[in-house]
C-alpha cells in the first residue's frame, strides 16, 4: 500500500514564514552538494559526504541517502520516505518543508533526473512564487562556484613547465 500526502495535509504543513524558508535554503545547499557528488562520482560518493555528521546532522537526510544508495526502485524509495514524512509529528512547518525537499531530491537522484530541472525548477517550486527566486539563486551560486572550483583544479600551477 502506497501512502500519499493529501492536498489538505500538504497545504497545512508546507506553509512557512520567510525566515523558515530562509533556514531551508541551507538544506538546499546540502542537497546540491550531495546531488553533484552522486552525478560526478556515483551514488556511493554521497556516503562519504553524509558520514560527516557535523555538516549533515539531519536524521531524515541520512535515511534518504541510505535508501537512495541501497534501493534501486524509486517507487520503493518514495514509499518509505513519504511514510516517514506522514508518520512524523512536526513541531515546525519548516521541518516538513525540509523533509519534502530531501525526499524529492533523493527521488530525482535515484531516477537520474537532470539537475538543472531539479534545482532550477522543482525544488524552488516548493518555496512558492514569492520565495522561489531565492532557492534558484542558491542553485545558480552553487553551480558557478562548482565550475570555478573545477577550473582552478585543471589550471596549471603558475610557472609550471617554464624551466
C-alpha atoms as one frame of an Amber mdcrd trajectory, in Angstrom:
protein
   0.000   0.000   0.000   1.410   3.374  -1.001   0.503   6.317   1.177   0.103
   9.673  -0.454   0.009  13.112   1.028  -3.417  14.653   0.556  -3.633  18.229
  -0.657  -5.176  19.246   2.686  -2.370  17.670   4.719   0.247  19.077   2.357
  -1.102  22.638   2.347  -1.481  22.628   6.119   2.140  21.639   6.701   4.110
  23.385   3.982   3.143  26.944   4.944   6.270  28.601   6.334   7.408  32.074
   7.209  10.098  33.731   5.127  12.528  33.070   7.980  11.641  29.373   7.945
  12.149  29.241   4.190  15.485  31.003   4.614  16.558  28.209   7.001  15.531
  25.628   4.403  17.958  27.141   1.886  20.810  25.573   3.858  19.212  22.177
   3.233  19.013  23.002  -0.484  22.750  23.773  -0.417  23.457  20.398   1.239
  21.281  18.621  -1.321  23.142  20.332  -4.147  26.433  19.075  -2.798  25.107
  15.518  -2.487  23.458  15.566  -5.909  26.530  16.822  -7.732  28.769  14.299
  -5.965  26.376  11.496  -6.885  26.276  12.668 -10.503  30.042  13.027 -10.825
  31.303  10.112  -8.730  28.304   7.793  -8.324  25.690   7.245  -5.646  28.150
   5.770  -3.173  30.044   9.069  -3.089  27.161  10.500  -1.088  28.083   8.138
   1.737  31.467   9.827   2.144  29.845  13.240   2.455  26.987  12.200   4.715
  29.362  10.496   7.131  30.326  13.970   8.366  27.573  14.264  10.986  28.644
  17.774  11.934  27.921  19.033   8.402  24.971  16.705   7.787  23.207  16.188
  11.138  19.652  15.641   9.807  18.495  12.064  10.514  15.914  12.130   7.725
  18.604  13.154   5.243  20.769  10.234   6.381  17.865   7.815   5.921  17.063
   9.251   2.483  20.677   8.947   1.299  20.896   5.409   2.655  17.730   4.392
   0.788  18.896   6.045  -2.418  22.183   4.138  -2.299  20.665   0.771  -1.346
  17.310   0.616  -3.147  17.180   0.869  -6.918  13.396   1.186  -7.271  12.272
   4.849  -6.967   8.737   3.775  -6.046  10.075   1.895  -3.029  12.202   4.877
  -2.021   9.170   7.152  -2.377   7.019   4.824  -0.303   9.459   4.701   2.611
  10.295   8.415   2.600   6.677   9.536   2.346   5.628   7.057   5.043   8.269
   8.636   7.285   7.007  12.113   6.426   3.379  11.164   7.094   4.115   9.488
  10.416   6.324  12.264  11.781   4.768  14.775  14.149   6.119  18.111  13.004
   6.520  20.837  15.577   7.524  23.303  12.872   6.385  23.514   9.269   9.900
  24.270   8.082  10.902  20.717   9.093   8.108  19.377   6.879   9.409  21.518
   4.020  12.980  20.318   4.631  11.897  16.663   4.636   9.892  17.179   1.461
  12.886  18.811  -0.252  15.103  15.927   0.831  12.628  13.292  -0.371  12.098
  14.919  -3.757  15.816  15.451  -4.329  16.718  11.870  -3.427  13.970  10.588
  -5.712  15.302  12.765  -8.524  18.841  11.493  -7.915  17.646   7.879  -7.912
  15.984   8.471 -11.281  18.994  10.332 -12.735  16.889  13.436 -13.297  18.527
  16.474 -14.871  19.971  18.528 -12.014  19.185  21.807 -13.779  15.495  20.830
 -13.790  15.591  19.627 -10.177  17.299  22.668  -8.661  16.205  25.443 -11.028
  12.529  24.432 -11.169  11.326  21.530  -8.998  12.913  22.383  -5.639  12.217
  26.146  -5.905   8.548  25.382  -6.646   8.121  24.173  -3.044   9.065  27.636
  -1.787   6.159  29.355  -3.571   6.283  32.097  -6.183   7.366  34.790  -3.735
  10.394  32.899  -2.419  11.392  30.585  -5.278  13.897  33.117  -6.700  15.982
  32.776  -3.526  16.068  28.983  -3.900  17.020  29.354  -7.567  19.800  31.748
  -6.581  21.275  29.155  -4.196  21.462  26.773  -7.158  22.984  29.325  -9.532
  25.619  30.361  -6.969  26.483  26.752  -6.188  26.799  25.870  -9.858  29.039
  28.890 -10.517  31.280  28.034  -7.564  31.473  24.405  -8.705  32.541  25.463
 -12.217  35.120  27.881 -10.820  36.492  25.177  -8.500  36.850  22.750 -11.414
  38.588  25.417 -13.461  41.066  26.092 -10.629  41.773  22.378 -10.302  42.549
  21.974 -14.007  44.677  25.092 -14.440  48.422  24.536 -14.388  50.292  25.990
 -11.436  51.898  29.382 -12.137  55.357  28.834 -13.507  54.783  25.134 -14.153
  56.708  23.867 -17.160  58.725  27.079 -17.537  62.192  25.719 -16.827
